[in-house]
């Protein structure tokens, strides 16, 4: 019972995100809801990636920097920071260090969906978010041990030949059906 309670959140997150992936459901909110400004120190000798990392760190934001969204001209540097919960659109003025940040919260379903791939390695993330990878591996370990122990207990105390044939056929048939589809 306790292993089921421990792994239930992981199974719900994994199952919901698998439905979103398989059915190509768009769960992300793309509207900018909050804007704010900040002042940062801009070093013009840095590469675009290093400059974006420096601005992200000085602004106290967490997330990845998709390089394909970097746009730079003579006086402005535009880039995006993303993580499972938010998307930040930043515009930095190269001459005075003035940064405008537009926030787009993605929404509950997008965060839940983001847990499918999350390994906890979000730059500048707090330790609570980084601990998701530990929970994920522990949940997988507990599920594996629970399945092995459950099969062993069933075989030892409640095995009837017709049950083994029925459930074994159902299991093999499901695997064949999944491979065909």
DODREN-274839 format. One record per residue (C-alpha): residue number from 1; x, y, z. Coordinates in nm, 3 decimals, decimal comma. Each point is the difference from the previous one (the first is absolute). Layout:
N
     n        xx        yy        zz
   NUM         X         Y         Z
...
This chain:
181
     n        xx        yy        zz
     1     0,000     0,000     0,000
     2     0,275     0,247     0,096
     3     0,198    -0,068    -0,315
     4    -0,313     0,074    -0,202
     5    -0,053     0,327     0,185
     6     0,367     0,091    -0,049
     7     0,000    -0,066    -0,375
     8    -0,354     0,123    -0,081
     9     0,097     0,362    -0,071
    10     0,277    -0,110    -0,235
    11    -0,234    -0,237    -0,182
    12    -0,265     0,273    -0,037
    13     0,256     0,250    -0,134
    14     0,147    -0,257    -0,238
    15    -0,340    -0,120    -0,123
    16    -0,142     0,349    -0,057
    17     0,312     0,117    -0,179
    18    -0,004    -0,312    -0,219
    19    -0,359     0,084    -0,104
    20     0,107     0,357    -0,082
    21     0,294    -0,130    -0,206
    22    -0,196    -0,267    -0,187
    23    -0,295     0,223    -0,087
    24     0,208     0,315    -0,068
    25    -0,204     0,212     0,240
    26     0,119     0,359     0,033
    27    -0,001     0,071     0,374
    28     0,229     0,302     0,007
    29    -0,126     0,352     0,065
    30     0,180     0,240    -0,236
    31    -0,133     0,332     0,133
    32     0,232     0,235     0,184
    33    -0,172     0,081     0,328
    34     0,269     0,184     0,196
    35     0,274     0,240    -0,108
    36     0,275     0,148     0,211
    37     0,333     0,170    -0,043
    38     0,347    -0,039     0,146
    39     0,348     0,142    -0,030
    40     0,292    -0,232    -0,071
    41     0,366     0,033    -0,090
    42     0,056    -0,085    -0,367
    43     0,344    -0,112    -0,118
    44     0,022     0,048    -0,377
    45     0,299    -0,237    -0,027
    46    -0,211    -0,307     0,084
    47    -0,152    -0,231    -0,260
    48    -0,380     0,001    -0,038
    49    -0,043    -0,310     0,218
    50     0,231     0,131     0,273
    51    -0,174     0,338    -0,007
    52    -0,343    -0,164     0,031
    53     0,124    -0,216     0,290
    54     0,145     0,307     0,171
    55    -0,325     0,196    -0,034
    56    -0,205    -0,300     0,119
    57     0,221    -0,042     0,306
    58     0,002     0,372     0,087
    59    -0,379     0,017    -0,034
    60    -0,037    -0,303     0,230
    61    -0,194    -0,209    -0,253
    62     0,014    -0,373    -0,055
    63    -0,032    -0,186    -0,327
    64     0,155    -0,109    -0,324
    65     0,107     0,233    -0,280
    66    -0,116    -0,118    -0,343
    67     0,270     0,134    -0,231
    68    -0,225     0,007    -0,306
    69    -0,196     0,282     0,166
    70     0,300     0,234     0,038
    71    -0,035     0,321    -0,200
    72     0,264     0,269     0,020
    73     0,038     0,336    -0,172
    74     0,217     0,303     0,068
    75    -0,177     0,111     0,318
    76    -0,234    -0,281     0,116
    77     0,032    -0,368     0,086
    78    -0,322    -0,205     0,001
    79    -0,012    -0,351     0,143
    80    -0,228    -0,243     0,180
    81     0,034    -0,201     0,322
    82    -0,222    -0,307     0,043
    83    -0,075    -0,252     0,274
    84    -0,303    -0,224     0,061
    85    -0,199     0,271     0,181
    86     0,084     0,325    -0,183
    87     0,141     0,157    -0,309
    88     0,185     0,331     0,024
    89     0,049     0,235    -0,296
    90     0,295     0,231     0,067
    91     0,117     0,310    -0,184
    92     0,330     0,144     0,117
    93     0,125     0,344    -0,100
    94     0,372    -0,047    -0,071
    95     0,090     0,363     0,071
    96    -0,152     0,054     0,347
    97    -0,072    -0,352     0,137
    98    -0,375     0,055     0,020
    99    -0,187    -0,333    -0,030
   100    -0,372    -0,041    -0,064
   101    -0,144    -0,337     0,098
   102    -0,337    -0,134    -0,114
   103    -0,128    -0,305     0,191
   104    -0,229    -0,265    -0,145
   105    -0,120    -0,253     0,259
   106    -0,063    -0,325    -0,185
   107    -0,278    -0,131     0,223
   108    -0,061    -0,306     0,216
   109    -0,028    -0,256    -0,282
   110     0,322     0,122    -0,161
   111     0,185    -0,032     0,331
   112    -0,145    -0,348     0,053
   113     0,099    -0,090    -0,356
   114     0,351     0,140     0,056
   115     0,058    -0,250     0,280
   116     0,013    -0,276    -0,263
   117     0,343     0,110    -0,123
   118     0,128     0,185     0,304
   119     0,331    -0,129     0,134
   120     0,042     0,283     0,250
   121     0,283     0,168    -0,192
   122    -0,161     0,340    -0,048
   123     0,265     0,272     0,028
   124    -0,041     0,208     0,320
   125    -0,284    -0,224     0,123
   126    -0,060    -0,033     0,375
   127     0,078    -0,333     0,165
   128    -0,369    -0,094     0,026
   129    -0,028    -0,008    -0,380
   130     0,334    -0,179    -0,035
   131    -0,127    -0,271     0,238
   132    -0,261    -0,111    -0,258
   133     0,263    -0,222    -0,166
   134     0,060    -0,178     0,333
   135    -0,374    -0,052     0,051
   136    -0,035    -0,123    -0,359
   137     0,273    -0,265     0,039
   138    -0,128    -0,106     0,343
   139    -0,353    -0,036    -0,140
   140     0,126    -0,216    -0,287
   141     0,202    -0,213     0,244
   142    -0,295    -0,042     0,238
   143    -0,233    -0,091    -0,291
   144     0,244    -0,263    -0,130
   145     0,050    -0,156     0,343
   146    -0,378     0,009     0,063
   147    -0,074    -0,177    -0,330
   148     0,260    -0,270     0,066
   149    -0,118    -0,048     0,358
   150    -0,366    -0,002    -0,108
   151     0,059    -0,268    -0,264
   152     0,204    -0,206     0,244
   153    -0,270     0,022     0,270
   154    -0,272    -0,086    -0,251
   155     0,193    -0,302    -0,126
   156     0,078    -0,120     0,352
   157    -0,341     0,040     0,164
   158    -0,279     0,036    -0,257
   159     0,110    -0,150    -0,330
   160    -0,257    -0,192    -0,199
   161     0,098    -0,128    -0,347
   162    -0,292     0,163    -0,181
   163     0,097     0,340     0,147
   164     0,358    -0,034    -0,123
   165    -0,119    -0,091    -0,350
   166    -0,260     0,280    -0,011
   167     0,220     0,280     0,135
   168     0,308    -0,122    -0,188
   169    -0,195    -0,004    -0,328
   170    -0,141     0,343     0,073
   171     0,350     0,134     0,072
   172     0,157    -0,152    -0,314
   173    -0,298     0,106    -0,214
   174     0,028     0,358     0,125
   175     0,372     0,009    -0,080
   176    -0,063    -0,134    -0,353
   177    -0,281     0,251    -0,053
   178     0,220     0,288     0,114
   179     0,280    -0,108    -0,235
   180    -0,241    -0,022    -0,294
   181    -0,149     0,343     0,065
